[in-house]
Amino acid sequence: MQNILLTGAAGFIGARTAEKLLERDHKVIAVDNLSDYYPKNLKEYRLNQLRKNSNFIFFQADIENKNDMEEIFSRHRPQVVFNLAARAGVRGSQKNPQAYFQTNSMGVLNILEIMRKYETRKLILASTSSLYAGEKAPFAESFPANTPFSPYAASKKSAETLAYTYHHLYGIDVSVLRYFTVYGPAGRPDMAPFRFVEWILGGVPIRVFGDGGHSRDFTYIDDIAEGTVLGMKEVGYEIINLGCGANPLSVNNLLELLEELIGKKPTIERSPSLLADMPETCADTTKARQILGWEPKINPTEGFLRTVQWHLENRSWLPAITSASENI
């Protein structure tokens, strides 16, 4: 058993990662600020599943507050840190870029400084496939990734480079995990998979930007969480893609799949393309296989079937999705 600090524990990826750590009998010191970026009842749903385990300890705190984070460190002395807390979303970052850099860059700097002080030697840092904007798919970690299309991606690049600096200066072992579009039960309600399912079930028109041909490497939450836990391996400093890596789905393909799974045809409204949107994402997962021994197991048909079933079982309390803007 290890003491593990996990930030962003009420989030989509954070909660499922916490479950997998608890299954391995680790003690999880969980942190989340429970922001109102989306309705808190979904975050409480995730936390309530985790609170059933006595090895789960939760603190409502913000990585932007260095004093609060240091107090948690000093009390629990974690051997490993999973920093999954972040302001996520390409489109939101265009509206409030300062907030994204405050959390995704300065918040990470706070974590690194406290790790240095308490000699915590292992960091797993969540990053994003959005950094590959302008590159040709499939995306390999060796690509420069120096042309981000959004403040969100730029803030994540900043976090990656900060982590490298602390690896170089202080010997912190860092696994940077670049996630490709994550979906599944209890997902983020600002993401297209959640919204598309809800809108189809509710008969709400779906706004599709551009011709619907832009594609994403949809990766199921359980696969992502398993890869995240495997990131605990000592690697020095490595950037590693976690994505499905085969046959990305276009928006049109996804809508066709959901129509088949739900048994209801979506109503589609077309809007112009957005400059911040990448035309496609697709992961080269060679490093994940070689370094972590990780491969995705759930294909999109099975993953989206599980997602639809979860929505059907939980619709009575899910937050209403009224805005047509979503992240994909």
C-alpha positions as CSV (number, residue, x, y, z in Angstrom):
1,M,0.0,0.0,0.0
2,Q,1.2,3.5,-0.8
3,N,-0.2,6.9,0.1
4,I,-1.3,8.5,-3.1
5,L,-2.4,12.1,-3.6
6,L,-4.9,12.4,-6.5
7,T,-6.1,15.8,-7.6
8,G,-9.2,16.2,-9.6
9,A,-10.7,13.2,-7.8
10,A,-14.3,14.2,-8.5
11,G,-13.7,14.5,-12.2
12,F,-14.4,12.0,-14.9
13,I,-10.9,10.5,-15.2
14,G,-9.9,11.2,-11.6
15,A,-12.8,9.3,-10.1
16,R,-12.3,6.2,-12.2
17,T,-8.5,6.3,-11.6
18,A,-9.2,6.5,-7.8
19,E,-11.4,3.4,-8.1
20,K,-8.6,1.5,-9.7
21,L,-6.0,2.6,-7.2
22,L,-8.4,1.5,-4.3
23,E,-8.8,-1.8,-6.0
24,R,-5.0,-2.2,-5.7
25,D,-5.3,-1.5,-2.0
26,H,-3.6,1.9,-2.1
27,K,-4.7,4.8,0.2
28,V,-6.1,7.6,-1.9
29,I,-5.8,11.1,-0.5
30,A,-8.2,12.8,-2.9
31,V,-8.5,16.5,-3.7
32,D,-11.0,18.4,-5.8
33,N,-12.3,22.0,-5.6
34,L,-15.8,20.9,-6.8
35,S,-15.9,23.8,-9.2
36,D,-19.1,24.8,-10.9
37,Y,-17.7,24.3,-14.4
38,Y,-20.5,21.8,-14.7
39,P,-23.3,20.7,-12.2
40,K,-22.0,19.3,-8.9
41,N,-24.5,16.4,-8.7
42,L,-22.4,14.5,-11.2
43,K,-19.3,15.0,-9.2
44,E,-21.1,14.0,-6.0
45,Y,-22.3,10.8,-7.7
46,R,-18.7,9.9,-8.5
47,L,-17.5,10.8,-5.0
48,N,-20.3,8.8,-3.3
49,Q,-19.0,5.6,-5.1
50,L,-15.5,6.3,-3.8
51,R,-16.5,7.1,-0.2
52,K,-17.6,3.5,0.3
53,N,-14.0,2.6,0.6
54,S,-12.2,3.3,3.9
55,N,-8.9,4.0,2.1
56,F,-10.4,7.0,0.4
57,I,-10.0,10.4,2.1
58,F,-11.4,13.5,0.4
59,F,-10.4,17.1,0.8
60,Q,-12.2,20.0,-0.9
61,A,-9.2,22.0,-1.9
62,D,-7.8,23.8,-4.9
63,I,-4.3,23.2,-6.4
64,E,-4.2,27.0,-7.0
65,N,-4.0,27.4,-3.2
66,K,-0.5,26.4,-2.3
67,N,-1.0,26.7,1.5
68,D,-3.9,24.3,1.5
69,M,-2.1,21.8,-0.7
70,E,1.0,21.9,1.5
71,E,-1.1,21.2,4.6
72,I,-2.5,18.1,3.0
73,F,1.0,17.0,2.0
74,S,2.4,17.6,5.4
75,R,-0.4,15.5,7.1
76,H,-0.3,12.5,4.7
77,R,3.1,12.5,3.1
78,P,2.1,10.9,-0.3
79,Q,4.7,8.8,-2.1
80,V,3.1,9.4,-5.5
81,V,1.1,12.3,-6.9
82,F,-1.5,12.0,-9.7
83,N,-2.2,15.5,-10.9
84,L,-5.5,15.1,-12.8
85,A,-7.0,18.4,-11.7
86,A,-7.4,20.9,-14.6
87,R,-9.6,23.4,-16.3
88,A,-10.5,21.4,-19.4
89,G,-12.2,22.3,-22.7
90,V,-10.9,24.0,-25.8
91,R,-13.8,26.4,-26.2
92,G,-14.0,27.5,-22.6
93,S,-10.3,28.5,-22.7
94,Q,-10.9,31.0,-25.4
95,K,-13.4,32.8,-23.1
96,N,-11.2,32.8,-20.0
97,P,-7.6,32.0,-20.8
98,Q,-6.2,33.5,-17.6
99,A,-8.2,31.0,-15.5
100,Y,-6.9,28.1,-17.5
101,F,-3.2,29.2,-17.0
102,Q,-3.8,29.8,-13.3
103,T,-5.0,26.2,-12.8
104,N,-3.2,24.3,-15.5
105,S,0.2,26.0,-15.2
106,M,0.4,27.8,-11.8
107,G,-1.5,25.0,-10.1
108,V,1.0,22.4,-11.4
109,L,3.9,24.7,-10.3
110,N,2.4,24.6,-6.8
111,I,2.3,20.8,-6.8
112,L,5.9,20.5,-8.1
113,E,7.2,23.0,-5.5
114,I,5.6,21.1,-2.7
115,M,6.8,17.8,-4.1
116,R,10.3,19.2,-4.1
117,K,10.0,20.4,-0.5
118,Y,8.7,17.0,0.8
119,E,10.9,14.9,-1.5
120,T,8.0,13.2,-3.2
121,R,9.6,11.5,-6.2
122,K,6.8,10.4,-8.6
123,L,4.3,12.5,-10.5
124,I,1.7,11.4,-13.0
125,L,0.6,14.4,-15.0
126,A,-2.5,14.5,-17.1
127,S,-2.1,16.2,-20.5
128,T,-3.9,16.3,-23.8
129,S,-3.9,15.3,-27.4
130,S,-4.9,18.9,-28.2
131,L,-1.2,19.6,-28.2
132,Y,-0.8,17.9,-31.5
133,A,-2.7,20.6,-33.4
134,G,-1.2,21.2,-36.8
135,E,0.5,17.8,-36.9
136,K,-0.3,14.9,-39.2
137,A,-2.1,11.9,-37.6
138,P,-1.3,9.4,-36.2
139,F,0.4,11.5,-33.5
140,A,3.6,10.3,-32.0
141,E,5.2,11.7,-28.8
142,S,8.3,12.7,-30.8
143,F,6.3,15.4,-32.6
144,P,7.2,18.9,-31.5
145,A,3.7,19.8,-30.4
146,N,4.6,23.4,-30.5
147,T,1.6,24.8,-32.3
148,P,-1.4,24.7,-29.9
149,F,-4.7,26.0,-31.3
150,S,-6.2,27.0,-28.0
151,P,-5.2,28.5,-24.6
152,Y,-6.2,25.2,-23.0
153,A,-3.6,23.3,-25.1
154,A,-1.0,26.0,-24.5
155,S,-1.5,25.8,-20.7
156,K,-1.0,22.0,-20.8
157,K,2.2,22.5,-22.8
158,S,3.4,24.8,-20.1
159,A,2.6,22.2,-17.4
160,E,4.6,19.6,-19.3
161,T,7.7,21.8,-19.6
162,L,7.5,22.8,-15.9
163,A,7.4,19.1,-15.0
164,Y,10.5,18.5,-17.1
165,T,12.4,21.3,-15.4
166,Y,11.6,19.8,-12.0
167,H,12.7,16.4,-13.3
168,H,16.0,17.8,-14.5
169,L,16.7,19.9,-11.4
170,Y,15.3,17.8,-8.6
171,G,15.0,14.2,-9.9
172,I,11.2,14.0,-9.8
173,D,10.1,11.0,-11.9
174,V,7.4,12.2,-14.3
175,S,4.9,10.3,-16.5
176,V,3.1,12.8,-18.7
177,L,0.0,11.2,-20.1
178,R,-1.6,12.8,-23.2
179,Y,-5.2,11.7,-23.2
180,F,-7.2,11.3,-26.4
181,T,-10.9,12.0,-26.3
182,V,-12.2,10.2,-23.2
183,Y,-15.8,9.0,-23.0
184,G,-18.0,6.6,-21.0
185,P,-20.5,6.3,-18.2
186,A,-20.7,9.4,-15.9
187,G,-18.7,11.4,-18.4
188,R,-18.2,15.1,-18.6
189,P,-21.4,16.9,-19.6
190,D,-19.6,19.5,-21.6
191,M,-18.3,16.8,-23.9
192,A,-20.0,15.7,-27.2
193,P,-20.5,12.0,-26.2
194,F,-22.6,13.0,-23.1
195,R,-24.5,15.7,-24.8
196,F,-25.2,13.8,-28.0
197,V,-26.7,10.9,-26.0
198,E,-28.8,13.3,-23.9
199,W,-29.9,15.3,-26.9
200,I,-30.9,12.3,-28.9
201,L,-32.8,10.8,-26.0
202,G,-34.6,14.1,-25.4
203,G,-35.3,15.0,-29.0
204,V,-33.1,18.1,-28.8
205,P,-31.4,19.3,-32.0
206,I,-27.7,18.7,-32.2
207,R,-25.5,21.5,-33.6
208,V,-22.7,20.1,-35.7
209,F,-19.9,22.4,-36.6
210,G,-18.6,22.2,-40.1
211,D,-19.6,19.2,-42.2
212,G,-19.2,16.7,-39.4
213,G,-16.2,15.1,-40.9
214,H,-13.7,16.0,-38.2
215,S,-12.8,12.9,-36.2
216,R,-11.6,12.0,-32.8
217,D,-9.7,9.1,-31.3
218,F,-12.5,8.2,-28.7
219,T,-11.0,6.2,-25.8
220,Y,-13.0,4.4,-23.2
221,I,-12.7,5.6,-19.6
222,D,-11.7,2.3,-18.1
223,D,-8.8,2.0,-20.5
224,I,-7.7,5.5,-19.8
225,A,-7.9,5.0,-16.0
226,E,-5.9,1.7,-16.3
227,G,-3.2,3.4,-18.3
228,T,-3.1,6.3,-15.8
229,V,-2.5,3.9,-12.9
230,L,0.3,2.1,-14.9
231,G,1.9,5.5,-15.2
232,M,3.2,5.0,-11.7
233,K,6.1,3.0,-13.2
234,E,9.5,4.7,-12.9
235,V,10.3,6.2,-16.3
236,G,12.6,9.2,-15.7
237,Y,10.6,11.7,-17.7
238,E,8.4,10.4,-20.5
239,I,5.4,11.7,-22.5
240,I,3.1,8.8,-23.3
241,N,-0.1,8.8,-25.5
242,L,-3.2,7.1,-24.1
243,G,-5.6,6.7,-27.0
244,C,-7.5,4.0,-28.8
245,G,-5.2,4.4,-31.7
246,A,-7.3,2.9,-34.5
247,N,-10.2,4.0,-36.6
248,P,-11.1,7.4,-35.2
249,L,-14.8,8.3,-35.4
250,S,-16.0,11.4,-37.2
251,V,-18.8,13.3,-35.7
252,N,-21.1,11.9,-38.4
253,N,-19.9,8.4,-37.7
254,L,-20.6,8.9,-34.0
255,L,-24.1,10.2,-34.6
256,E,-24.8,7.2,-36.8
257,L,-23.5,4.8,-34.1
258,L,-25.6,6.5,-31.4
259,E,-28.7,6.4,-33.6
260,E,-28.2,2.6,-34.0
261,L,-27.6,2.1,-30.2
262,I,-30.4,4.4,-29.0
263,G,-32.9,3.5,-31.8
264,K,-33.7,7.1,-32.5
265,K,-32.6,9.4,-35.3
266,P,-30.9,12.7,-34.2
267,T,-32.0,16.1,-35.5
268,I,-29.0,17.9,-36.8
269,E,-28.4,21.7,-37.2
270,R,-25.3,22.8,-39.1
271,S,-23.0,25.7,-38.1
272,P,-19.7,27.0,-39.4
273,S,-16.4,25.3,-38.4
274,L,-14.5,26.7,-35.4
275,L,-10.9,27.7,-35.7
276,A,-9.9,26.1,-32.3
277,D,-11.1,22.7,-33.4
278,M,-8.6,20.1,-34.7
279,P,-9.7,18.3,-37.8
280,E,-8.7,14.9,-36.5
281,T,-6.9,13.1,-33.7
282,C,-5.4,9.7,-33.7
283,A,-2.8,8.3,-31.2
284,D,0.3,6.4,-32.0
285,T,0.3,4.1,-28.9
286,T,3.6,2.4,-29.4
287,K,5.3,3.9,-26.3
288,A,2.3,3.0,-24.1
289,R,2.7,-0.6,-25.2
290,Q,6.5,-0.7,-24.8
291,I,6.9,1.3,-21.6
292,L,3.6,0.6,-19.7
293,G,2.5,-2.6,-21.2
294,W,-0.8,-0.9,-21.9
295,E,-3.3,-1.4,-24.7
296,P,-6.9,-0.3,-25.0
297,K,-9.4,-3.1,-24.7
298,I,-12.9,-1.5,-25.3
299,N,-13.9,-0.7,-28.8
300,P,-16.2,2.2,-29.6
301,T,-19.3,0.1,-30.2
302,E,-19.0,-1.6,-26.8
303,G,-17.9,1.5,-25.1
304,F,-20.8,3.6,-26.4
305,L,-23.3,0.9,-25.7
306,R,-22.2,1.0,-22.0
307,T,-22.5,4.7,-22.1
308,V,-26.0,4.7,-23.5
309,Q,-27.1,2.1,-21.0
310,W,-25.8,4.2,-18.1
311,H,-27.6,7.3,-19.4
312,L,-30.9,5.3,-19.6
313,E,-30.5,4.1,-16.0
314,N,-29.6,7.6,-14.6
315,R,-31.5,10.1,-16.6
316,S,-33.8,11.1,-13.7
317,W,-31.1,13.0,-12.0
318,L,-28.7,14.0,-14.7
319,P,-28.1,17.7,-15.4
320,A,-30.2,19.3,-18.2
321,I,-28.0,20.1,-21.2
322,T,-29.4,23.2,-22.8
323,S,-26.4,24.8,-24.6
324,A,-25.5,23.6,-28.1
325,S,-21.8,24.2,-27.6
326,E,-19.7,21.2,-26.7
327,N,-16.1,20.0,-26.6
328,I,-15.1,17.1,-28.7
